[in-house]
Amino acid sequence: MHVAVGIQMLIDLNRPELTLLNDGAFSVLDGQVHAGPLGRLMVFGFPACWSAAALVGLVALVALAASGPSGRLIRNCKIALVVLLLLPFAAVAVAVTNIFVSPGLSTLVLLGCLPSTVLGVLAVHGAQRYRRMPLWLPLAAFVGGLVMGGGFGATTGTWLASYLPNYLWTPGVGAAQLDHTVQTAVYVGAGVFEELGKGAAIAVLFLLFRRHFDGVVSGVVIGAATGLGFNYMESVLYITAGDGVYANLQYWLRQSLGLMAAHTAFTAAIGAGFGIARQLRTPSARRAVIACGFLAAISTHAANNLLLRYFQHEVSDWFPNVSDAVWVLAVFPIAILLLQGPLLVLYLLLLRRGLRGQAAGLAVELSAEAARGHGAVTWGELPALLNPARRFRVKVDVLRRGGGVRAYRRLARLHAAQLELGMHRWHASRDEVDPYDTRDEARLRERVLRLKTDGAVPLLGPHEGAAS
């Protein structure tokens, strides 16, 4: 990502002079990247972080040469480098929300978009009906989408808009034609760079916490959470644009109507690619399916940007007297349904297919575990473990019968440990155990038995909701 920013900076520094058109159409675009807080941050912030990162590397080399290998020194240098590499993107993501231009309005919009965004993240996390990854992981994906996707996408988009007019203008080209060409390139570039930034966040989480990626379900959840993080940043940007002139419309499109579509759907496709790759054995097949996820997200994002603009223009020509209410309540929902609906349906179908696969695999493995008689899973517990609705009713029954919140949480931890054991067995049966995962079946079984011994309430008997 930093290499891409550096290349764009070099292209911008070597751009030809733009002979302004008679009407001065591009006098503002020419050099816009160097103006304002965002421009100064990009021009000076990235080189400053590169210099600081180089200094950290030099200090580490000198220290290692003087005192020999030091685990603590290497760890601290890694942390410093990660902070320095993420810092400029995080700063850009904050800057594009107009927090420096109109802090009062931006803060109000940040708070106003928070409830719907939180509901979106919780809905995505709750889609895991069986084994759930820790909540902090989707939250980390959310932050990654906001920082890496938002910061990288805004940086590259601003550079493109700055230098493209200089390279594309030739004598005889009219202002309207040049503007159309530049806007088209910027819209396509947004689809490419924004999805690459969001995909980078998913890739980092996949490499660091691969044991939490069970398959397509986990991938879709992480991808959707990443998209929600980017959508949060972009919602604030568009709602505060022009001092909030179109705030109501932008909130409706980005935080209501399109909350689980648009960026959430685009990046869910990338996450699905990583999730499917977790279940494939050959490296070439993994790379191919991840590339397909990126291709699906980039192509649909770019097509959505271009076609939505064309759709809006054509409808204005076809129906010049359409009222604002019709635009908001009919035209825009139809456009989103046509352009983003297919990818929304795609990731929902992938999620449904993944859940069915998990249910089938867990049914086999948990039944085998019960048949072995270790006590970690019993036959009486199977109906609830394999049915999320029954599992919830059992926990509610424990709560209602006087067990309290503590008993509810203990039972929830027991269910999670049992499903973790079943999922581990399922991956092992298909040779999909992560080589970096230090856990084994015996340790997972021991954890379940310890939870039962320590007071977690096991399910008893074949009857639905039976507990003691």
C-alpha positions in Angstrom: 0.0 0.0 0.0 2.8 2.4 0.8 4.6 1.5 -2.4 1.4 2.3 -4.3 1.2 5.7 -2.6 4.9 6.4 -3.4 4.4 5.5 -7.0 1.4 7.9 -7.2 3.5 10.6 -5.5 6.3 10.2 -8.1 3.7 10.4 -10.9 2.3 13.5 -9.5 5.7 15.2 -9.0 6.5 14.6 -12.7 3.1 15.5 -14.1 3.2 17.9 -17.1 1.9 21.5 -16.8 -1.8 21.8 -17.6 -2.6 24.6 -20.0 -5.9 25.7 -18.6 -8.9 25.7 -20.8 -10.6 29.0 -21.6 -13.2 28.6 -18.9 -10.6 27.6 -16.3 -12.4 24.3 -15.8 -9.5 22.6 -14.1 -7.9 25.4 -12.2 -9.1 23.9 -8.9 -8.3 20.3 -9.7 -4.7 21.3 -10.7 -2.7 20.9 -7.6 -5.7 20.2 -5.3 -3.8 17.5 -3.5 -1.4 20.1 -2.1 -4.1 22.3 -0.6 -5.9 22.0 2.7 -5.3 19.8 5.7 -5.7 16.6 3.8 -3.3 17.6 1.1 -0.6 18.7 3.6 -1.1 15.5 5.5 -0.6 13.4 2.4 2.4 15.4 1.0 4.3 15.6 4.3 2.8 12.8 6.4 3.7 9.8 4.3 7.4 10.8 3.7 7.7 11.6 7.4 6.5 8.1 8.4 8.8 6.6 5.8 11.8 8.4 7.3 10.8 7.4 10.8 10.4 3.8 9.8 13.8 3.8 8.2 15.2 5.3 11.4 13.6 2.6 13.5 15.1 0.0 11.2 18.6 1.5 11.4 18.4 1.7 15.2 17.3 -1.9 15.3 20.2 -3.0 13.1 22.8 -1.0 15.2 21.4 -2.4 18.5 21.4 -6.0 17.2 24.9 -5.6 15.9 26.1 -4.3 19.2 24.2 -6.5 21.7 23.2 -9.6 19.6 19.6 -10.9 19.1 17.1 -9.6 21.5 13.5 -10.8 21.4 12.2 -7.7 23.3 14.0 -5.3 21.0 12.7 -7.1 17.9 9.1 -7.1 19.2 9.3 -3.4 20.1 10.7 -2.5 16.6 7.9 -4.5 15.0 5.3 -2.7 17.0 6.9 0.7 16.1 7.0 -0.2 12.4 3.3 -1.3 12.4 2.3 2.0 14.1 4.3 4.1 11.6 2.9 2.2 8.6 -0.7 2.5 9.8 -0.5 6.0 11.2 -0.7 8.0 7.9 -3.7 5.9 6.6 -5.5 6.4 9.9 -4.8 10.1 9.8 -6.1 10.4 6.3 -9.2 8.4 7.2 -9.9 10.9 10.1 -9.1 13.9 7.9 -11.6 12.9 5.1 -14.4 13.0 7.6 -14.1 16.8 7.5 -13.3 16.8 11.2 -10.7 19.6 10.7 -13.0 21.7 8.5 -16.3 21.5 10.5 -15.5 19.6 13.8 -19.0 20.2 15.3 -20.9 18.8 12.4 -18.5 15.9 11.9 -18.7 14.9 15.6 -22.5 15.0 15.5 -22.6 12.8 12.3 -20.0 10.4 13.8 -22.3 9.9 16.8 -25.5 9.8 14.6 -24.1 7.0 12.4 -22.9 5.0 15.3 -26.1 3.2 16.4 -27.0 1.8 12.9 -23.4 0.8 12.4 -23.2 -1.0 15.7 -26.4 -2.8 14.9 -24.9 -3.9 11.5 -21.8 -5.3 13.2 -23.8 -7.1 15.8 -26.1 -8.6 13.1 -23.1 -9.8 11.1 -21.5 -11.3 14.2 -24.8 -13.0 15.1 -25.0 -14.6 11.7 -22.6 -17.3 13.1 -25.2 -19.7 14.3 -22.8 -22.3 15.5 -19.2 -21.7 16.4 -18.6 -18.0 16.8 -15.3 -16.2 16.6 -14.5 -13.7 19.5 -16.3 -10.4 19.1 -13.0 -8.5 19.1 -12.1 -10.1 15.7 -15.0 -8.5 13.7 -14.3 -5.3 15.6 -10.7 -5.5 14.5 -11.9 -6.0 11.0 -14.2 -3.0 11.3 -11.3 -0.8 12.4 -9.2 -2.3 9.6 -11.8 -1.4 7.0 -12.0 2.2 8.4 -8.3 2.8 8.6 -6.7 0.7 5.8 -9.6 0.8 3.4 -10.7 4.3 4.1 -7.2 5.8 4.4 -5.7 4.0 1.4 -8.8 4.6 -0.8 -9.0 8.3 0.1 -5.2 8.8 -0.5 -5.1 7.2 -3.9 -8.4 8.8 -5.0 -7.1 12.2 -4.2 -3.9 11.6 -6.0 -5.7 10.4 -9.1 -8.0 13.4 -9.2 -5.0 15.7 -8.8 -2.7 14.5 -11.6 -5.0 12.8 -14.1 -6.2 16.1 -15.8 -2.6 17.0 -16.5 -1.8 13.7 -18.2 -5.1 13.4 -20.0 -5.5 16.9 -21.4 -4.5 17.5 -25.0 -5.2 20.5 -27.2 -8.7 20.4 -28.6 -10.2 18.4 -25.7 -13.2 20.2 -24.3 -13.8 20.7 -20.6 -16.8 18.5 -20.5 -15.0 15.6 -22.2 -12.0 15.9 -20.0 -14.2 16.1 -16.9 -16.0 12.9 -18.0 -12.8 11.0 -18.6 -11.3 12.0 -15.2 -14.5 11.2 -13.3 -14.7 7.8 -15.0 -11.1 7.0 -14.1 -11.6 8.1 -10.5 -14.8 6.0 -10.1 -13.0 2.9 -11.5 -10.0 3.7 -9.3 -12.2 3.9 -6.2 -13.4 0.4 -6.9 -9.8 -0.9 -7.3 -8.0 0.9 -4.5 -10.7 0.8 -1.9 -11.3 -2.9 -2.2 -7.5 -3.5 -2.2 -7.2 -1.5 1.0 -10.1 -3.4 2.7 -8.8 -6.7 1.4 -5.4 -6.0 2.9 -7.1 -5.7 6.3 -8.8 -9.1 5.8 -5.5 -10.6 4.6 -3.7 -9.5 7.8 -6.4 -10.9 10.0 -6.4 -14.2 8.0 -2.6 -14.6 8.4 -2.6 -13.7 12.1 -5.8 -15.5 13.3 -6.3 -18.2 10.8 -7.6 -20.6 13.3 -10.8 -18.5 13.7 -11.5 -18.8 10.0 -13.7 -21.9 9.9 -14.8 -21.5 6.3 -17.0 -19.3 4.2 -19.2 -18.2 7.2 -16.2 -16.7 9.1 -14.9 -15.2 5.9 -18.2 -13.5 5.1 -18.5 -12.2 8.7 -15.0 -10.7 8.6 -15.5 -9.2 5.1 -18.9 -7.7 6.0 -17.5 -6.2 9.2 -14.6 -4.7 7.3 -17.0 -3.2 4.8 -19.1 -1.7 7.6 -16.0 0.0 8.9 -15.3 1.6 5.6 -19.0 2.5 5.1 -18.9 4.3 8.5 -16.0 6.5 7.4 -17.5 7.2 4.0 -21.0 8.0 5.4 -19.5 10.7 7.6 -17.6 12.1 4.6 -20.7 12.4 2.4 -23.2 13.4 5.1 -20.9 16.4 6.1 -20.1 17.4 2.5 -21.3 20.9 1.6 -22.1 21.6 5.2 -24.6 18.8 5.3 -26.8 20.0 2.4 -27.7 16.4 1.4 -27.3 14.9 4.9 -30.8 13.3 5.0 -30.4 11.7 1.6 -26.9 10.4 2.3 -27.9 9.0 5.7 -30.9 7.2 4.1 -28.7 5.7 1.3 -25.6 4.7 3.4 -26.9 4.1 6.9 -30.4 2.8 6.2 -31.2 1.5 2.7 -27.6 0.5 1.8 -26.1 -0.4 5.1 -25.9 -4.1 4.5 -25.4 -3.7 0.7 -22.8 -1.5 -1.1 -19.4 -1.8 0.7 -20.6 -4.4 3.1 -21.6 -6.7 0.2 -18.5 -5.8 -1.9 -16.0 -6.7 0.9 -18.1 -9.8 2.0 -17.1 -11.3 -1.3 -13.4 -10.8 -0.5 -13.9 -12.3 2.9 -15.7 -15.3 1.4 -12.7 -15.9 -0.8 -10.4 -16.1 2.2 -12.9 -18.3 4.1 -13.2 -20.8 1.2 -9.4 -20.8 0.9 -9.2 -22.0 4.5 -10.9 -25.2 3.4 -8.7 -25.9 0.3 -5.6 -27.9 0.4 -3.5 -26.8 -2.5 -1.8 -23.3 -2.5 -2.7 -22.7 -6.1 -6.4 -23.3 -5.4 -6.3 -21.0 -2.4 -4.7 -18.2 -4.4 -7.2 -18.6 -7.2 -10.3 -18.4 -4.9 -8.9 -15.4 -3.1 -8.2 -13.7 -6.4 -11.8 -14.5 -7.5 -13.1 -12.8 -4.3 -11.0 -9.7 -5.0 -12.1 -9.7 -8.7 -15.8 -10.0 -7.7 -15.5 -7.1 -5.3 -13.5 -4.8 -7.5 -15.5 -5.4 -10.6 -18.9 -4.9 -8.9 -17.7 -1.9 -7.0 -16.4 -0.2 -10.1 -19.5 -1.1 -12.2 -21.8 0.1 -9.4 -20.0 3.5 -9.4 -20.2 3.9 -13.1 -23.7 2.6 -13.7 -25.2 4.4 -10.7 -24.0 7.7 -12.2 -25.3 6.8 -15.6 -28.6 5.6 -14.2 -29.1 8.9 -12.3 -28.3 10.9 -15.4 -30.6 8.9 -17.7 -33.5 8.9 -15.3 -33.2 12.7 -15.0 -33.5 12.9 -18.8 -36.3 10.5 -19.1 -38.4 12.0 -16.2 -37.4 15.6 -15.9 -40.2 16.4 -13.5 -39.6 13.7 -11.0 -40.0 15.0 -7.4 -37.4 14.7 -4.7 -39.7 12.3 -2.8 -39.9 9.9 -5.8 -36.1 10.0 -6.1 -35.6 9.1 -2.5 -38.3 6.6 -2.0 -38.4 4.9 -5.4 -35.6 5.7 -7.9 -32.6 5.2 -5.5 -34.0 2.0 -3.9 -34.6 0.6 -7.4 -31.1 1.5 -8.5 -29.5 -0.1 -5.4 -31.7 -3.2 -5.9 -30.5 -3.6 -9.5 -26.9 -2.7 -9.0 -26.0 -4.1 -5.5 -28.8 -6.6 -5.1 -27.0 -9.5 -6.9 -23.9 -9.3 -4.7 -26.1 -9.0 -1.6 -27.9 -12.1 -2.6 -24.6 -13.8 -3.4 -23.1 -13.3 0.1 -26.3 -14.3 1.8 -26.4 -17.5 -0.3 -22.8 -18.2 0.6 -23.5 -17.6 4.2 -26.5 -20.0 4.1 -24.5 -22.6 2.3 -21.7 -22.3 4.8 -24.1 -22.6 7.8 -25.6 -25.8 6.3 -22.1 -27.2 5.8 -21.2 -26.5 9.4 -24.4 -28.0 10.7 -23.8 -31.2 8.7 -20.2 -31.5 9.8 -21.0 -30.8 13.4 -23.8 -33.4 13.4 -21.3 -36.1 12.4 -18.5 -35.1 14.7 -20.5 -34.3 17.8 -22.3 -37.6 17.4 -19.0 -39.4 17.1 -17.8 -37.6 20.2 -20.9 -38.5 22.2 -20.5 -42.2 21.1 -17.0 -42.3 22.5 -18.4 -41.6 26.0 -15.8 -39.2 27.3 -18.5 -37.0 28.7 -17.5 -33.8 26.8 -20.7 -34.2 24.7 -23.6 -36.4 25.6 -26.5 -37.6 23.5 -28.9 -35.5 25.5 -27.0 -32.4 24.6 -26.9 -32.9 20.9 -30.4 -31.6 20.0 -29.7 -28.2 21.5 -26.1 -28.0 20.3 -27.2 -28.6 16.7 -30.1 -26.2 16.9 -29.4 -22.5 17.7 -33.0 -21.8 18.6 -33.1 -24.6 21.1 -29.7 -23.7 22.5 -31.0 -20.2 23.2 -34.1 -21.5 24.8 -32.1 -23.7 27.1 -30.0 -20.7 28.3 -33.2 -18.7 28.8 -34.7 -21.5 30.9 -31.6 -21.5 33.1 -31.9 -17.8 33.5 -35.6 -18.0 34.4 -35.3 -20.8 36.8 -33.1 -18.7 39.1 -29.7 -19.5 37.7 -29.0 -15.8 37.0 -26.8 -14.1 34.5 -23.8 -15.9 35.8 -25.3 -19.3 35.0 -26.4 -18.1 31.6 -22.9 -17.0 30.7 -21.4 -20.3 32.1 -23.7 -22.3 29.9 -22.9 -20.1 26.9 -19.2 -20.8 27.4 -19.8 -24.5 27.7 -21.8 -24.5 24.4 -19.0 -22.5 22.7 -16.3 -25.0 24.0 -18.3 -28.0 22.8 -18.9 -26.5 19.4 -15.2 -25.5 19.2 -14.3 -29.2 19.9 -16.7 -30.4 17.2 -15.4 -27.8 14.7 -11.8 -28.9 15.4 -12.7 -32.5 14.8 -14.5 -31.5 11.5 -11.4 -29.7 10.2 -9.2 -32.6 11.3 -11.3 -35.1 9.4 -10.7 -33.1 6.2 -7.0 -32.3 6.9 -7.7 -28.6 7.4 -6.2 -28.1 10.8 -4.1 -24.9 10.9 -0.4 -25.8 11.4 0.0 -22.7 13.5 -2.8 -23.7 15.9 -1.2 -25.1 19.0 -4.5 -26.6 20.3 -5.3 -30.3 19.9 -8.4 -32.4 20.4 -7.4 -33.6 23.8 -6.9 -30.1 25.2 -10.2 -28.9 23.8 -12.0 -31.9 25.3 -10.3 -31.2 28.6 -11.5 -27.6 28.5 -15.1 -28.8 28.0 -14.8 -31.2 30.9 -13.3 -28.6 33.1 -16.2 -26.2 32.4 -18.6 -28.9 33.4 -16.8 -29.6 36.6 -16.4 -25.9 37.5 -20.1 -25.3 37.4 -21.3 -24.8 33.8 -24.7 -26.4 33.5 -24.8 -29.4 31.1 -27.9 -30.3 29.2 -29.6 -33.5 30.4 -31.9 -35.9 28.8 -33.4 -35.9 25.3 -36.2 -33.4 26.1 -35.9 -29.9 24.6 -34.7 -27.4 27.0 -34.0 -29.9 29.9 -31.3 -28.5 32.2 -30.2 -28.6 35.8 
